[in-house]
Amino acid sequence: MERVRAIVARLVKQGLIEIDDRAEFRHSFIGLLQGELFTRALLGTIPEPGREEIDRHARRAVTRLLRAYAA
């Protein structure tokens, strides 16, 4: 969570996002990062995702959040 706090602080400082509730943003961020890929891998319904697939998933999560909280 400390890393997420640092990311949030940097995005706010850069003017990329506007948020009223940082805790809510952090929870949304973690939820999007985990998402279906994480859940399916955890349950063993898909093979363990590779680095490239994880990176694509993370980029999509960040893009969605930046759009949702855009300044």
PDB file with SEQRES, HELIX, SHEET and CRYST1 records, atoms N, CA, C and O in Angstrom:
SEQRES   1 A   71  MET GLU ARG VAL ARG ALA ILE VAL ALA ARG LEU VAL LYS          
SEQRES   2 A   71  GLN GLY LEU ILE GLU ILE ASP ASP ARG ALA GLU PHE ARG          
SEQRES   3 A   71  HIS SER PHE ILE GLY LEU LEU GLN GLY GLU LEU PHE THR          
SEQRES   4 A   71  ARG ALA LEU LEU GLY THR ILE PRO GLU PRO GLY ARG GLU          
SEQRES   5 A   71  GLU ILE ASP ARG HIS ALA ARG ARG ALA VAL THR ARG LEU          
SEQRES   6 A   71  LEU ARG ALA TYR ALA ALA                                      
HELIX    1 AA1 GLU A    2  LYS A   13  1                                  12    
HELIX    2 AA2 ARG A   22  LEU A   43  1                                  22    
HELIX    3 AA3 ARG A   51  ALA A   68  1                                  18    
CRYST1    1.000    1.000    1.000  90.00  90.00  90.00 P 1           1          
ATOM      1  N   MET A   1       0.824  -1.202   0.000  1.00  0.00           N  
ATOM      2  CA  MET A   1       0.000   0.000   0.000  1.00  0.00           C  
ATOM      3  C   MET A   1       0.865   1.261   0.000  1.00  0.00           C  
ATOM      4  O   MET A   1       0.456   2.303  -0.512  1.00  0.00           O  
ATOM      5  N   GLU A   2       2.040   1.158   0.568  1.00  0.00           N  
ATOM      6  CA  GLU A   2       2.919   2.335   0.576  1.00  0.00           C  
ATOM      7  C   GLU A   2       3.291   2.750  -0.849  1.00  0.00           C  
ATOM      8  O   GLU A   2       3.356   3.939  -1.164  1.00  0.00           O  
ATOM      9  N   ARG A   3       3.530   1.771  -1.691  1.00  0.00           N  
ATOM     10  CA  ARG A   3       3.853   2.076  -3.091  1.00  0.00           C  
ATOM     11  C   ARG A   3       2.661   2.725  -3.782  1.00  0.00           C  
ATOM     12  O   ARG A   3       2.831   3.664  -4.559  1.00  0.00           O  
ATOM     13  N   VAL A   4       1.461   2.236  -3.507  1.00  0.00           N  
ATOM     14  CA  VAL A   4       0.251   2.816  -4.105  1.00  0.00           C  
ATOM     15  C   VAL A   4       0.074   4.246  -3.617  1.00  0.00           C  
ATOM     16  O   VAL A   4      -0.285   5.125  -4.400  1.00  0.00           O  
ATOM     17  N   ARG A   5       0.317   4.488  -2.343  1.00  0.00           N  
ATOM     18  CA  ARG A   5       0.222   5.862  -1.813  1.00  0.00           C  
ATOM     19  C   ARG A   5       1.176   6.796  -2.553  1.00  0.00           C  
ATOM     20  O   ARG A   5       0.816   7.923  -2.895  1.00  0.00           O  
ATOM     21  N   ALA A   6       2.389   6.319  -2.797  1.00  0.00           N  
ATOM     22  CA  ALA A   6       3.374   7.140  -3.504  1.00  0.00           C  
ATOM     23  C   ALA A   6       2.924   7.420  -4.935  1.00  0.00           C  
ATOM     24  O   ALA A   6       3.091   8.535  -5.431  1.00  0.00           O  
ATOM     25  N   ILE A   7       2.358   6.423  -5.597  1.00  0.00           N  
ATOM     26  CA  ILE A   7       1.863   6.606  -6.964  1.00  0.00           C  
ATOM     27  C   ILE A   7       0.740   7.635  -6.979  1.00  0.00           C  
ATOM     28  O   ILE A   7       0.722   8.530  -7.825  1.00  0.00           O  
ATOM     29  N   VAL A   8      -0.195   7.506  -6.043  1.00  0.00           N  
ATOM     30  CA  VAL A   8      -1.324   8.443  -5.968  1.00  0.00           C  
ATOM     31  C   VAL A   8      -0.815   9.862  -5.743  1.00  0.00           C  
ATOM     32  O   VAL A   8      -1.249  10.796  -6.417  1.00  0.00           O  
ATOM     33  N   ALA A   9       0.101  10.021  -4.800  1.00  0.00           N  
ATOM     34  CA  ALA A   9       0.642  11.352  -4.499  1.00  0.00           C  
ATOM     35  C   ALA A   9       1.302  11.953  -5.736  1.00  0.00           C  
ATOM     36  O   ALA A   9       1.137  13.140  -6.016  1.00  0.00           O  
ATOM     37  N   ARG A  10       2.050  11.135  -6.475  1.00  0.00           N  
ATOM     38  CA  ARG A  10       2.731  11.635  -7.676  1.00  0.00           C  
ATOM     39  C   ARG A  10       1.725  12.048  -8.749  1.00  0.00           C  
ATOM     40  O   ARG A  10       1.888  13.093  -9.378  1.00  0.00           O  
ATOM     41  N   LEU A  11       0.690  11.241  -8.963  1.00  0.00           N  
ATOM     42  CA  LEU A  11      -0.320  11.572  -9.973  1.00  0.00           C  
ATOM     43  C   LEU A  11      -1.070  12.855  -9.629  1.00  0.00           C  
ATOM     44  O   LEU A  11      -1.357  13.666 -10.510  1.00  0.00           O  
ATOM     45  N   VAL A  12      -1.387  13.039  -8.343  1.00  0.00           N  
ATOM     46  CA  VAL A  12      -2.063  14.268  -7.905  1.00  0.00           C  
ATOM     47  C   VAL A  12      -1.138  15.461  -8.098  1.00  0.00           C  
ATOM     48  O   VAL A  12      -1.550  16.496  -8.621  1.00  0.00           O  
ATOM     49  N   LYS A  13       0.111  15.315  -7.676  1.00  0.00           N  
ATOM     50  CA  LYS A  13       1.089  16.412  -7.786  1.00  0.00           C  
ATOM     51  C   LYS A  13       1.304  16.818  -9.242  1.00  0.00           C  
ATOM     52  O   LYS A  13       1.475  18.000  -9.537  1.00  0.00           O  
ATOM     53  N   GLN A  14       1.296  15.849 -10.148  1.00  0.00           N  
ATOM     54  CA  GLN A  14       1.483  16.134 -11.570  1.00  0.00           C  
ATOM     55  C   GLN A  14       0.217  16.681 -12.224  1.00  0.00           C  
ATOM     56  O   GLN A  14       0.232  17.064 -13.394  1.00  0.00           O  
ATOM     57  N   GLY A  15      -0.883  16.717 -11.463  1.00  0.00           N  
ATOM     58  CA  GLY A  15      -2.130  17.243 -11.997  1.00  0.00           C  
ATOM     59  C   GLY A  15      -2.848  16.295 -12.946  1.00  0.00           C  
ATOM     60  O   GLY A  15      -3.719  16.717 -13.707  1.00  0.00           O  
ATOM     61  N   LEU A  16      -2.487  15.014 -12.904  1.00  0.00           N  
ATOM     62  CA  LEU A  16      -3.103  14.047 -13.804  1.00  0.00           C  
ATOM     63  C   LEU A  16      -4.440  13.531 -13.288  1.00  0.00           C  
ATOM     64  O   LEU A  16      -5.285  13.094 -14.069  1.00  0.00           O  
ATOM     65  N   ILE A  17      -4.630  13.582 -11.972  1.00  0.00           N  
ATOM     66  CA  ILE A  17      -5.894  13.132 -11.391  1.00  0.00           C  
ATOM     67  C   ILE A  17      -6.343  14.104 -10.311  1.00  0.00           C  
ATOM     68  O   ILE A  17      -5.542  14.825  -9.716  1.00  0.00           O  
ATOM     69  N   GLU A  18      -7.647  14.099 -10.080  1.00  0.00           N  
ATOM     70  CA  GLU A  18      -8.243  14.843  -8.978  1.00  0.00           C  
ATOM     71  C   GLU A  18      -9.067  13.852  -8.173  1.00  0.00           C  
ATOM     72  O   GLU A  18      -9.954  13.193  -8.716  1.00  0.00           O  
ATOM     73  N   ILE A  19      -8.779  13.744  -6.885  1.00  0.00           N  
ATOM     74  CA  ILE A  19      -9.529  12.813  -6.050  1.00  0.00           C  
ATOM     75  C   ILE A  19      -9.854  13.465  -4.717  1.00  0.00           C  
ATOM     76  O   ILE A  19      -9.067  14.233  -4.163  1.00  0.00           O  
ATOM     77  N   ASP A  20     -11.032  13.138  -4.225  1.00  0.00           N  
ATOM     78  CA  ASP A  20     -11.458  13.621  -2.920  1.00  0.00           C  
ATOM     79  C   ASP A  20     -11.083  12.631  -1.821  1.00  0.00           C  
ATOM     80  O   ASP A  20     -10.794  13.025  -0.691  1.00  0.00           O  
ATOM     81  N   ASP A  21     -11.091  11.356  -2.161  1.00  0.00           N  
ATOM     82  CA  ASP A  21     -10.874  10.301  -1.181  1.00  0.00           C  
ATOM     83  C   ASP A  21      -9.757   9.386  -1.669  1.00  0.00           C  
ATOM     84  O   ASP A  21      -9.980   8.508  -2.502  1.00  0.00           O  
ATOM     85  N   ARG A  22      -8.563   9.598  -1.147  1.00  0.00           N  
ATOM     86  CA  ARG A  22      -7.417   8.809  -1.604  1.00  0.00           C  
ATOM     87  C   ARG A  22      -7.557   7.330  -1.277  1.00  0.00           C  
ATOM     88  O   ARG A  22      -7.106   6.478  -2.044  1.00  0.00           O  
ATOM     89  N   ALA A  23      -8.175   7.021  -0.151  1.00  0.00           N  
ATOM     90  CA  ALA A  23      -8.370   5.613   0.215  1.00  0.00           C  
ATOM     91  C   ALA A  23      -9.256   4.919  -0.815  1.00  0.00           C  
ATOM     92  O   ALA A  23      -8.975   3.792  -1.223  1.00  0.00           O  
ATOM     93  N   GLU A  24     -10.318   5.590  -1.230  1.00  0.00           N  
ATOM     94  CA  GLU A  24     -11.208   5.011  -2.247  1.00  0.00           C  
ATOM     95  C   GLU A  24     -10.450   4.787  -3.551  1.00  0.00           C  
ATOM     96  O   GLU A  24     -10.615   3.751  -4.196  1.00  0.00           O  
ATOM     97  N   PHE A  25      -9.628   5.745  -3.937  1.00  0.00           N  
ATOM     98  CA  PHE A  25      -8.833   5.603  -5.150  1.00  0.00           C  
ATOM     99  C   PHE A  25      -7.892   4.407  -5.029  1.00  0.00           C  
ATOM    100  O   PHE A  25      -7.781   3.609  -5.959  1.00  0.00           O  
ATOM    101  N   ARG A  26      -7.218   4.281  -3.891  1.00  0.00           N  
ATOM    102  CA  ARG A  26      -6.292   3.152  -3.694  1.00  0.00           C  
ATOM    103  C   ARG A  26      -7.024   1.825  -3.802  1.00  0.00           C  
ATOM    104  O   ARG A  26      -6.523   0.893  -4.432  1.00  0.00           O  
ATOM    105  N   HIS A  27      -8.195   1.725  -3.200  1.00  0.00           N  
ATOM    106  CA  HIS A  27      -8.962   0.486  -3.269  1.00  0.00           C  
ATOM    107  C   HIS A  27      -9.385   0.186  -4.713  1.00  0.00           C  
ATOM    108  O   HIS A  27      -9.344  -0.963  -5.150  1.00  0.00           O  
ATOM    109  N   SER A  28      -9.785   1.212  -5.434  1.00  0.00           N  
ATOM    110  CA  SER A  28     -10.144   1.027  -6.846  1.00  0.00           C  
ATOM    111  C   SER A  28      -8.932   0.566  -7.648  1.00  0.00           C  
ATOM    112  O   SER A  28      -9.040  -0.323  -8.492  1.00  0.00           O  
ATOM    113  N   PHE A  29      -7.800   1.166  -7.386  1.00  0.00           N  
ATOM    114  CA  PHE A  29      -6.565   0.822  -8.087  1.00  0.00           C  
ATOM    115  C   PHE A  29      -6.198  -0.636  -7.849  1.00  0.00           C  
ATOM    116  O   PHE A  29      -5.925  -1.371  -8.798  1.00  0.00           O  
ATOM    117  N   ILE A  30      -6.190  -1.054  -6.596  1.00  0.00           N  
ATOM    118  CA  ILE A  30      -5.852  -2.438  -6.266  1.00  0.00           C  
ATOM    119  C   ILE A  30      -6.879  -3.393  -6.888  1.00  0.00           C  
ATOM    120  O   ILE A  30      -6.513  -4.434  -7.432  1.00  0.00           O  
ATOM    121  N   GLY A  31      -8.156  -3.033  -6.804  1.00  0.00           N  
ATOM    122  CA  GLY A  31      -9.194  -3.875  -7.384  1.00  0.00           C  
ATOM    123  C   GLY A  31      -9.027  -4.063  -8.879  1.00  0.00           C  
ATOM    124  O   GLY A  31      -9.173  -5.175  -9.387  1.00  0.00           O  
ATOM    125  N   LEU A  32      -8.719  -2.982  -9.590  1.00  0.00           N  
ATOM    126  CA  LEU A  32      -8.511  -3.090 -11.029  1.00  0.00           C  
ATOM    127  C   LEU A  32      -7.247  -3.872 -11.354  1.00  0.00           C  
ATOM    128  O   LEU A  32      -7.217  -4.628 -12.325  1.00  0.00           O  
ATOM    129  N   LEU A  33      -6.213  -3.699 -10.557  1.00  0.00           N  
ATOM    130  CA  LEU A  33      -4.983  -4.456 -10.797  1.00  0.00           C  
ATOM    131  C   LEU A  33      -5.226  -5.950 -10.615  1.00  0.00           C  
ATOM    132  O   LEU A  33      -4.734  -6.765 -11.395  1.00  0.00           O  
ATOM    133  N   GLN A  34      -5.972  -6.297  -9.600  1.00  0.00           N  
ATOM    134  CA  GLN A  34      -6.249  -7.712  -9.385  1.00  0.00           C  
ATOM    135  C   GLN A  34      -7.195  -8.223 -10.460  1.00  0.00           C  
ATOM    136  O   GLN A  34      -6.830  -9.102 -11.241  1.00  0.00           O  
ATOM    137  N   GLY A  35      -8.380  -7.692 -10.505  1.00  0.00           N  
ATOM    138  CA  GLY A  35      -9.337  -8.015 -11.552  1.00  0.00           C  
ATOM    139  C   GLY A  35      -9.483  -9.487 -11.862  1.00  0.00           C  
ATOM    140  O   GLY A  35      -9.105 -10.352 -11.072  1.00  0.00           O  
ATOM    141  N   GLU A  36     -10.040  -9.751 -13.027  1.00  0.00           N  
ATOM    142  CA  GLU A  36     -10.335 -11.115 -13.451  1.00  0.00           C  
ATOM    143  C   GLU A  36      -9.073 -11.943 -13.658  1.00  0.00           C  
ATOM    144  O   GLU A  36      -9.052 -13.125 -13.314  1.00  0.00           O  
ATOM    145  N   LEU A  37      -8.036 -11.357 -14.206  1.00  0.00           N  
ATOM    146  CA  LEU A  37      -6.796 -12.094 -14.461  1.00  0.00           C  
ATOM    147  C   LEU A  37      -6.250 -12.684 -13.169  1.00  0.00           C  
ATOM    148  O   LEU A  37      -5.927 -13.871 -13.112  1.00  0.00           O  
ATOM    149  N   PHE A  38      -6.147 -11.873 -12.150  1.00  0.00           N  
ATOM    150  CA  PHE A  38      -5.631 -12.311 -10.854  1.00  0.00           C  
ATOM    151  C   PHE A  38      -6.515 -13.408 -10.263  1.00  0.00           C  
ATOM    152  O   PHE A  38      -6.023 -14.435  -9.797  1.00  0.00           O  
ATOM    153  N   THR A  39      -7.826 -13.174 -10.289  1.00  0.00           N  
ATOM    154  CA  THR A  39      -8.764 -14.123  -9.691  1.00  0.00           C  
ATOM    155  C   THR A  39      -8.718 -15.473 -10.398  1.00  0.00           C  
ATOM    156  O   THR A  39      -8.672 -16.517  -9.747  1.00  0.00           O  
ATOM    157  N   ARG A  40      -8.730 -15.454 -11.715  1.00  0.00           N  
ATOM    158  CA  ARG A  40      -8.692 -16.715 -12.459  1.00  0.00           C  
ATOM    159  C   ARG A  40      -7.382 -17.454 -12.251  1.00  0.00           C  
ATOM    160  O   ARG A  40      -7.377 -18.679 -12.128  1.00  0.00           O  
ATOM    161  N   ALA A  41      -6.277 -16.731 -12.210  1.00  0.00           N  
ATOM    162  CA  ALA A  41      -4.984 -17.379 -11.959  1.00  0.00           C  
ATOM    163  C   ALA A  41      -4.936 -17.942 -10.539  1.00  0.00           C  
ATOM    164  O   ALA A  41      -4.443 -19.049 -10.321  1.00  0.00           O  
ATOM    165  N   LEU A  42      -5.441 -17.188  -9.592  1.00  0.00           N  
ATOM    166  CA  LEU A  42      -5.469 -17.632  -8.199  1.00  0.00           C  
ATOM    167  C   LEU A  42      -6.292 -18.906  -8.034  1.00  0.00           C  
ATOM    168  O   LEU A  42      -5.917 -19.805  -7.280  1.00  0.00           O  
ATOM    169  N   LEU A  43      -7.418 -18.976  -8.749  1.00  0.00           N  
ATOM    170  CA  LEU A  43      -8.291 -20.143  -8.658  1.00  0.00           C  
ATOM    171  C   LEU A  43      -7.806 -21.314  -9.518  1.00  0.00           C  
ATOM    172  O   LEU A  43      -8.335 -22.422  -9.432  1.00  0.00           O  
ATOM    173  N   GLY A  44      -6.801 -21.054 -10.341  1.00  0.00           N  
ATOM    174  CA  GLY A  44      -6.242 -22.114 -11.173  1.00  0.00           C  
ATOM    175  C   GLY A  44      -7.051 -22.426 -12.411  1.00  0.00           C  
ATOM    176  O   GLY A  44      -6.884 -23.492 -13.004  1.00  0.00           O  
ATOM    177  N   THR A  45      -7.925 -21.517 -12.814  1.00  0.00           N  
ATOM    178  CA  THR A  45      -8.733 -21.758 -14.011  1.00  0.00           C  
ATOM    179  C   THR A  45      -8.010 -21.356 -15.294  1.00  0.00           C  
ATOM    180  O   THR A  45      -8.466 -21.669 -16.394  1.00  0.00           O  
ATOM    181  N   ILE A  46      -6.888 -20.665 -15.150  1.00  0.00           N  
ATOM    182  CA  ILE A  46      -6.025 -20.336 -16.284  1.00  0.00           C  
ATOM    183  C   ILE A  46      -4.589 -20.602 -15.851  1.00  0.00           C  
ATOM    184  O   ILE A  46      -4.284 -20.596 -14.658  1.00  0.00           O  
ATOM    185  N   PRO A  47      -3.705 -20.835 -16.822  1.00  0.00           N  
ATOM    186  CA  PRO A  47      -2.290 -20.982 -16.452  1.00  0.00           C  
ATOM    187  C   PRO A  47      -1.757 -19.672 -15.870  1.00  0.00           C  
ATOM    188  O   PRO A  47      -2.314 -18.603 -16.122  1.00  0.00           O  
ATOM    189  N   GLU A  48      -0.700 -19.757 -15.111  1.00  0.00           N  
ATOM    190  CA  GLU A  48      -0.095 -18.549 -14.542  1.00  0.00           C  
ATOM    191  C   GLU A  48       0.255 -17.590 -15.674  1.00  0.00           C  
ATOM    192  O   GLU A  48       0.948 -17.970 -16.618  1.00  0.00           O  
ATOM    193  N   PRO A  49      -0.224 -16.341 -15.586  1.00  0.00           N  
ATOM    194  CA  PRO A  49       0.054 -15.393 -16.675  1.00  0.00           C  
ATOM    195  C   PRO A  49       1.536 -15.027 -16.729  1.00  0.00           C  
ATOM    196  O   PRO A  49       2.227 -14.978 -15.712  1.00  0.00           O  
ATOM    197  N   GLY A  50       1.990 -14.774 -17.942  1.00  0.00           N  
ATOM    198  CA  GLY A  50       3.366 -14.354 -18.132  1.00  0.00           C  
ATOM    199  C   GLY A  50       3.530 -12.869 -17.859  1.00  0.00           C  
ATOM    200  O   GLY A  50       2.554 -12.142 -17.676  1.00  0.00           O  
ATOM    201  N   ARG A  51       4.764 -12.441 -17.835  1.00  0.00           N  
ATOM    202  CA  ARG A  51       5.098 -11.040 -17.537  1.00  0.00           C  
ATOM    203  C   ARG A  51       4.411 -10.086 -18.512  1.00  0.00           C  
ATOM    204  O   ARG A  51       3.903  -9.041 -18.106  1.00  0.00           O  
ATOM    205  N   GLU A  52       4.396 -10.444 -19.790  1.00  0.00           N  
ATOM    206  CA  GLU A  52       3.798  -9.570 -20.804  1.00  0.00           C  
ATOM    207  C   GLU A  52       2.290  -9.402 -20.565  1.00  0.00           C  
ATOM    208  O   GLU A  52       1.760  -8.296 -20.666  1.00  0.00           O  
ATOM    209  N   GLU A  53       1.613 -10.495 -20.250  1.00  0.00           N  
ATOM    210  CA  GLU A  53       0.172 -10.418 -19.993  1.00  0.00           C  
ATOM    211  C   GLU A  53      -0.120  -9.604 -18.731  1.00  0.00           C  
ATOM    212  O   GLU A  53      -1.071  -8.822 -18.698  1.00  0.00           O  
ATOM    213  N   ILE A  54       0.691  -9.788 -17.708  1.00  0.00           N  
ATOM    214  CA  ILE A  54       0.526  -9.014 -16.469  1.00  0.00           C  
ATOM    215  C   ILE A  54       0.742  -7.533 -16.744  1.00  0.00           C  
ATOM    216  O   ILE A  54      -0.012  -6.695 -16.250  1.00  0.00           O  
ATOM    217  N   ASP A  55       1.758  -7.205 -17.521  1.00  0.00           N  
ATOM    218  CA  ASP A  55       2.031  -5.804 -17.852  1.00  0.00           C  
ATOM    219  C   ASP A  55       0.871  -5.176 -18.634  1.00  0.00           C  
ATOM    220  O   ASP A  55       0.483  -4.040 -18.362  1.00  0.00           O  
ATOM    221  N   ARG A  56       0.316  -5.917 -19.607  1.00  0.00           N  
ATOM    222  CA  ARG A  56      -0.835  -5.400 -20.363  1.00  0.00           C  
ATOM    223  C   ARG A  56      -2.019  -5.153 -19.441  1.00  0.00           C  
ATOM    224  O   ARG A  56      -2.692  -4.127 -19.541  1.00  0.00           O  
ATOM    225  N   HIS A  57      -2.266  -6.089 -18.553  1.00  0.00           N  
ATOM    226  CA  HIS A  57      -3.366  -5.966 -17.600  1.00  0.00           C  
ATOM    227  C   HIS A  57      -3.170  -4.733 -16.708  1.00  0.00           C  
ATOM    228  O   HIS A  57      -4.113  -3.977 -16.475  1.00  0.00           O  
ATOM    229  N   ALA A  58      -1.954  -4.538 -16.216  1.00  0.00           N  
ATOM    230  CA  ALA A  58      -1.654  -3.392 -15.350  1.00  0.00           C  
ATOM    231  C   ALA A  58      -1.818  -2.073 -16.103  1.00  0.00           C  
ATOM    232  O   ALA A  58      -2.356  -1.110 -15.555  1.00  0.00           O  
ATOM    233  N   ARG A  59      -1.363  -2.024 -17.345  1.00  0.00           N  
ATOM    234  CA  ARG A  59      -1.519  -0.797 -18.143  1.00  0.00           C  
ATOM    235  C   ARG A  59      -2.994  -0.464 -18.358  1.00  0.00           C  
ATOM    236  O   ARG A  59      -3.387   0.699 -18.278  1.00  0.00           O  
ATOM    237  N   ARG A  60      -3.813  -1.487 -18.631  1.00  0.00           N  
ATOM    238  CA  ARG A  60      -5.252  -1.243 -18.798  1.00  0.00           C  
ATOM    239  C   ARG A  60      -5.868  -0.709 -17.508  1.00  0.00           C  
ATOM    240  O   ARG A  60      -6.698   0.199 -17.545  1.00  0.00           O  
ATOM    241  N   ALA A  61      -5.466  -1.265 -16.377  1.00  0.00           N  
ATOM    242  CA  ALA A  61      -6.003  -0.811 -15.084  1.00  0.00           C  
ATOM    243  C   ALA A  61      -5.640   0.646 -14.840  1.00  0.00           C  
ATOM    244  O   ALA A  61      -6.489   1.434 -14.422  1.00  0.00           O  
ATOM    245  N   VAL A  62      -4.400   1.011 -15.093  1.00  0.00           N  
ATOM    246  CA  VAL A  62      -3.961   2.394 -14.881  1.00  0.00           C  
ATOM    247  C   VAL A  62      -4.688   3.330 -15.837  1.00  0.00           C  
ATOM    248  O   VAL A  62      -5.111   4.412 -15.431  1.00  0.00           O  
ATOM    249  N   THR A  63      -4.840   2.938 -17.092  1.00  0.00           N  
ATOM    250  CA  THR A  63      -5.549   3.763 -18.071  1.00  0.00           C  
ATOM    251  C   THR A  63      -6.986   4.017 -17.631  1.00  0.00           C  
ATOM    252  O   THR A  63      -7.473   5.145 -17.714  1.00  0.00           O  
ATOM    253  N   ARG A  64      -7.662   2.977 -17.166  1.00  0.00           N  
ATOM    254  CA  ARG A  64      -9.045   3.133 -16.703  1.00  0.00           C  
ATOM    255  C   ARG A  64      -9.133   4.104 -15.530  1.00  0.00           C  
ATOM    256  O   ARG A  64     -10.016   4.960 -15.494  1.00  0.00           O  
ATOM    257  N   LEU A  65      -8.225   3.970 -14.581  1.00  0.00           N  
ATOM    258  CA  LEU A  65      -8.245   4.859 -13.419  1.00  0.00           C  
ATOM    259  C   LEU A  65      -7.929   6.293 -13.797  1.00  0.00           C  
ATOM    260  O   LEU A  65      -8.565   7.220 -13.296  1.00  0.00           O  
ATOM    261  N   LEU A  66      -6.960   6.486 -14.668  1.00  0.00           N  
ATOM    262  CA  LEU A  66      -6.617   7.849 -15.092  1.00  0.00           C  
ATOM    263  C   LEU A  66      -7.811   8.503 -15.785  1.00  0.00           C  
ATOM    264  O   LEU A  66      -8.057   9.696 -15.605  1.00  0.00           O  
ATOM    265  N   ARG A  67      -8.545   7.734 -16.568  1.00  0.00           N  
ATOM    266  CA  ARG A  67      -9.743   8.282 -17.220  1.00  0.00           C  
ATOM    267  C   ARG A  67     -10.822   8.597 -16.203  1.00  0.00           C  
ATOM    268  O   ARG A  67     -11.479   9.635 -16.285  1.00  0.00           O  
ATOM    269  N   ALA A  68     -11.004   7.700 -15.241  1.00  0.00           N  
ATOM    270  CA  ALA A  68     -12.074   7.883 -14.247  1.00  0.00           C  
ATOM    271  C   ALA A  68     -11.806   9.072 -13.329  1.00  0.00           C  
ATOM    272  O   ALA A  68     -12.736   9.763 -12.912  1.00  0.00           O  
ATOM    273  N   TYR A  69     -10.539   9.307 -13.018  1.00  0.00           N  
ATOM    274  CA  TYR A  69     -10.194  10.374 -12.073  1.00  0.00           C  
ATOM    275  C   TYR A  69      -9.461  11.537 -12.744  1.00  0.00           C  
ATOM    276  O   TYR A  69      -8.789  12.317 -12.069  1.00  0.00           O  
ATOM    277  N   ALA A  70      -9.586  11.656 -14.061  1.00  0.00           N  
ATOM    278  CA  ALA A  70      -8.861  12.689 -14.794  1.00  0.00           C  
ATOM    279  C   ALA A  70      -9.154  14.082 -14.248  1.00  0.00           C  
ATOM    280  O   ALA A  70     -10.277  14.399 -13.857  1.00  0.00           O  
ATOM    281  N   ALA A  71      -8.114  14.894 -14.236  1.00  0.00           N  
ATOM    282  CA  ALA A  71      -8.243  16.270 -13.741  1.00  0.00           C  
ATOM    283  C   ALA A  71      -9.046  17.101 -14.717  1.00  0.00           C  
ATOM    284  O   ALA A  71      -9.266  18.289 -14.481  1.00  0.00           O  
TER     285      ALA A  71                                                      
END                                                                             
